């Protein structure tokens, strides 16, 4: 293992991280429904996070060619984020 990225709370829930190749970011959800970002090149957490769901943000999928994201949460919603910018 080369790098460890810290800075979000999952409380034992298996949140699935994903990679956003356009911006060279790792993304993960947390227990509180927030989306967090880490810059792979700088090896640090980006301070900006987004509230996406009212429950656990369990999964994030990327559509990198058009900068879109899909998130799924325990609140029962699947959300489609158009032209996502951080």
GROMACS elastic network, one bead per residue, 0.5 to 0.9 nm:
[ bonds ]
;  ai    aj funct       b0    kb
    1     4     6  0.78555   500
    3    43     6  0.76333   500
    4    43     6  0.84912   500
    5    26     6  0.88711   500
    5    38     6  0.70478   500
    5    43     6  0.74824   500
    5    44     6  0.70469   500
    5    45     6  0.71744   500
    6    38     6  0.87499   500
    6    44     6  0.84808   500
    6    45     6  0.74048   500
    7    36     6  0.82371   500
    7    45     6  0.70302   500
    8    28     6  0.83202   500
    8    29     6  0.80185   500
    8    30     6  0.61857   500
    8    31     6  0.84589   500
    8    34     6  0.88426   500
    8    36     6  0.71467   500
    9    12     6  0.86660   500
    9    29     6  0.87688   500
    9    30     6  0.55556   500
    9    31     6  0.60087   500
    9    32     6  0.78441   500
   10    13     6  0.53581   500
   10    14     6  0.73324   500
   10    15     6  0.70362   500
   10    29     6  0.80276   500
   10    30     6  0.50126   500
   10    32     6  0.80838   500
   10    56     6  0.82227   500
   11    14     6  0.88171   500
   11    30     6  0.84388   500
   11    31     6  0.65233   500
   12    15     6  0.88672   500
   12    31     6  0.87344   500
   13    30     6  0.82726   500
   13    31     6  0.70691   500
   13    56     6  0.81205   500
   13    58     6  0.80428   500
   14    58     6  0.70531   500
   15    28     6  0.67829   500
   15    29     6  0.60004   500
   15    30     6  0.66459   500
   15    31     6  0.81472   500
   15    56     6  0.80411   500
   15    57     6  0.68822   500
   15    59     6  0.60500   500
   15    60     6  0.88136   500
   16    27     6  0.88101   500
   16    28     6  0.64088   500
   16    29     6  0.73315   500
   16    57     6  0.88366   500
   16    58     6  0.61522   500
   16    59     6  0.50846   500
   16    60     6  0.69790   500
   17    26     6  0.68661   500
   17    27     6  0.54703   500
   17    29     6  0.70777   500
   17    58     6  0.87004   500
   17    59     6  0.68924   500
   17    60     6  0.67064   500
   17    61     6  0.86280   500
   18    25     6  0.84486   500
   18    26     6  0.57894   500
   18    27     6  0.53007   500
   18    28     6  0.64673   500
   18    59     6  0.80930   500
   18    60     6  0.62139   500
   18    61     6  0.64859   500
   18    62     6  0.74583   500
   19    24     6  0.72842   500
   19    25     6  0.58140   500
   19    27     6  0.61512   500
   19    28     6  0.89211   500
   19    61     6  0.83155   500
   19    62     6  0.74184   500
   20    23     6  0.60418   500
   20    24     6  0.58153   500
   20    25     6  0.50718   500
   20    26     6  0.61977   500
   20    27     6  0.71671   500
   20    61     6  0.87029   500
   20    62     6  0.62995   500
   20    63     6  0.83520   500
   20    64     6  0.65512   500
   20    67     6  0.85743   500
   21    25     6  0.65676   500
   21    26     6  0.85899   500
   21    62     6  0.87550   500
   21    64     6  0.65385   500
   22    25     6  0.79365   500
   22    64     6  0.61249   500
   22    65     6  0.77763   500
   22    67     6  0.75304   500
   23    39     6  0.80809   500
   23    86     6  0.89076   500
   24    38     6  0.86026   500
   24    39     6  0.63256   500
   24    40     6  0.58648   500
   24    41     6  0.70953   500
   25    37     6  0.62814   500
   25    38     6  0.54756   500
   25    40     6  0.56565   500
   25    41     6  0.83753   500
   26    36     6  0.82678   500
   26    37     6  0.56756   500
   26    38     6  0.51385   500
   26    39     6  0.66511   500
   26    40     6  0.67695   500
   27    35     6  0.68133   500
   27    36     6  0.55821   500
   27    38     6  0.65368   500
   27    60     6  0.74669   500
   28    34     6  0.83784   500
   28    35     6  0.57481   500
   28    36     6  0.54190   500
   28    37     6  0.67563   500
   28    38     6  0.88372   500
   28    57     6  0.80753   500
   28    58     6  0.82758   500
   28    59     6  0.74421   500
   28    60     6  0.69175   500
   29    32     6  0.82136   500
   29    33     6  0.63835   500
   29    34     6  0.55706   500
   29    36     6  0.61590   500
   29    52     6  0.86901   500
   29    56     6  0.72831   500
   29    58     6  0.60478   500
   29    59     6  0.66781   500
   29    60     6  0.72742   500
   29    71     6  0.87241   500
   29    73     6  0.88650   500
   30    33     6  0.55539   500
   30    34     6  0.55293   500
   30    35     6  0.66462   500
   30    36     6  0.77132   500
   30    55     6  0.87913   500
   30    56     6  0.59251   500
   30    57     6  0.55524   500
   30    58     6  0.72833   500
   31    34     6  0.75253   500
   31    55     6  0.67504   500
   31    57     6  0.64990   500
   31    58     6  0.81322   500
   32    51     6  0.81180   500
   32    53     6  0.76565   500
   32    54     6  0.68752   500
   32    55     6  0.56507   500
   32    56     6  0.53888   500
   32    57     6  0.71717   500
   33    50     6  0.84220   500
   33    51     6  0.58818   500
   33    52     6  0.55697   500
   33    54     6  0.55280   500
   33    55     6  0.50146   500
   33    58     6  0.81574   500
   33    73     6  0.70841   500
   33    74     6  0.85204   500
   33    75     6  0.88272   500
   34    49     6  0.64652   500
   34    50     6  0.52959   500
   34    52     6  0.55367   500
   34    53     6  0.68359   500
   34    54     6  0.86224   500
   34    55     6  0.88018   500
   34    56     6  0.79154   500
   34    57     6  0.65175   500
   35    48     6  0.89869   500
   35    49     6  0.55119   500
   35    50     6  0.51463   500
   35    51     6  0.64203   500
   35    52     6  0.66060   500
   35    53     6  0.89759   500
   35    57     6  0.72821   500
   35    60     6  0.85744   500
   36    45     6  0.79140   500
   36    46     6  0.75498   500
   36    47     6  0.82095   500
   36    48     6  0.72837   500
   36    50     6  0.70114   500
   37    44     6  0.88155   500
   37    45     6  0.60122   500
   37    46     6  0.55045   500
   37    47     6  0.78702   500
   37    48     6  0.74994   500
   37    49     6  0.69203   500
   37    86     6  0.88720   500
   38    42     6  0.84407   500
   38    43     6  0.69357   500
   38    44     6  0.55775   500
   38    46     6  0.54163   500
   38    47     6  0.87506   500
   39    42     6  0.55021   500
   39    43     6  0.55597   500
   39    44     6  0.55822   500
   39    45     6  0.62228   500
   39    46     6  0.65859   500
   40    44     6  0.71451   500
   40    45     6  0.88621   500
   41    44     6  0.82386   500
   42    45     6  0.86781   500
   45    48     6  0.86282   500
   46    49     6  0.76908   500
   48    86     6  0.77007   500
   49    86     6  0.87159   500
   51    54     6  0.79156   500
   52    55     6  0.88027   500
   52    57     6  0.72682   500
   52    71     6  0.77802   500
   52    72     6  0.89567   500
   52    73     6  0.82987   500
   52    79     6  0.82568   500
   53    56     6  0.68954   500
   53    57     6  0.61669   500
   53    71     6  0.85480   500
   53    72     6  0.80034   500
   53    73     6  0.59435   500
   53    74     6  0.78549   500
   53    75     6  0.65341   500
   53    77     6  0.76978   500
   53    79     6  0.87612   500
   54    57     6  0.82724   500
   54    73     6  0.77825   500
   54    74     6  0.78798   500
   54    75     6  0.58528   500
   55    58     6  0.88327   500
   55    73     6  0.61096   500
   55    74     6  0.51715   500
   55    75     6  0.50390   500
   55    76     6  0.86179   500
   56    72     6  0.86154   500
   56    73     6  0.54087   500
   56    74     6  0.52355   500
   56    75     6  0.72815   500
   57    60     6  0.78822   500
   57    71     6  0.71276   500
   57    72     6  0.60620   500
   57    74     6  0.66635   500
   57    75     6  0.84939   500
   58    71     6  0.77099   500
   58    72     6  0.58875   500
   58    73     6  0.52663   500
   58    74     6  0.69600   500
   59    70     6  0.81686   500
   59    71     6  0.56689   500
   59    72     6  0.53019   500
   59    73     6  0.70348   500
   60    69     6  0.68702   500
   60    70     6  0.57126   500
   60    72     6  0.66694   500
   61    68     6  0.86845   500
   61    69     6  0.57154   500
   61    70     6  0.51201   500
   61    71     6  0.64552   500
   61    72     6  0.88423   500
   62    65     6  0.89539   500
   62    67     6  0.74920   500
   62    68     6  0.61169   500
   62    70     6  0.64259   500
   62    71     6  0.88820   500
   63    66     6  0.61940   500
   63    67     6  0.60081   500
   63    68     6  0.50255   500
   63    69     6  0.59060   500
   63    70     6  0.80226   500
   64    68     6  0.64173   500
   64    69     6  0.80508   500
   65    68     6  0.79358   500
   66    82     6  0.81652   500
   66    83     6  0.65755   500
   66    84     6  0.86983   500
   67    81     6  0.85977   500
   67    82     6  0.70399   500
   67    84     6  0.54205   500
   67    85     6  0.75152   500
   68    80     6  0.72785   500
   68    81     6  0.54962   500
   68    83     6  0.52257   500
   68    84     6  0.54927   500
   68    85     6  0.89215   500
   69    79     6  0.81427   500
   69    80     6  0.59040   500
   69    82     6  0.68874   500
   69    83     6  0.81699   500
   69    84     6  0.68136   500
   70    78     6  0.69407   500
   70    79     6  0.55643   500
   70    81     6  0.61147   500
   70    82     6  0.89323   500
   71    77     6  0.82271   500
   71    78     6  0.56519   500
   71    79     6  0.52180   500
   71    80     6  0.66626   500
   71    81     6  0.79831   500
   72    75     6  0.83417   500
   72    76     6  0.75987   500
   72    77     6  0.60156   500
   72    79     6  0.64368   500
   73    76     6  0.59915   500
   73    77     6  0.58682   500
   73    78     6  0.66723   500
   73    79     6  0.86101   500
   74    77     6  0.73077   500
   75    78     6  0.88880   500
   81    84     6  0.60312   500
